[in-house]
Amino acid sequence: MATGPDNEQQKEQTLLLFLLALFLFASPFTLWWATADNLWFLPYLLWLLIIIAGAWLELRHSRHDL
């Protein structure tokens, strides 16, 4: 099966989303949002944003699978 420009773009966007999640949860940036002064649900909110972005990418590219 040949990979077209849409498939390559989807791979790039998925990789960028993964790198954003990695940056948010496995970097020194974690110390900033994990301090006691921040909201207790901030990590959950960040995960929710990652999940929504992943679902949006999936829905955006799934219409091309027909």
Protein Blocks (a to p, Z undefined) as FASTA:
>chain_A
ZZdfklmmmmmmmmmmmmmmmmmmmcfklmmmmpmkbcfklmmmmmmmmmmmmmmmmmmm
mmmmZZ
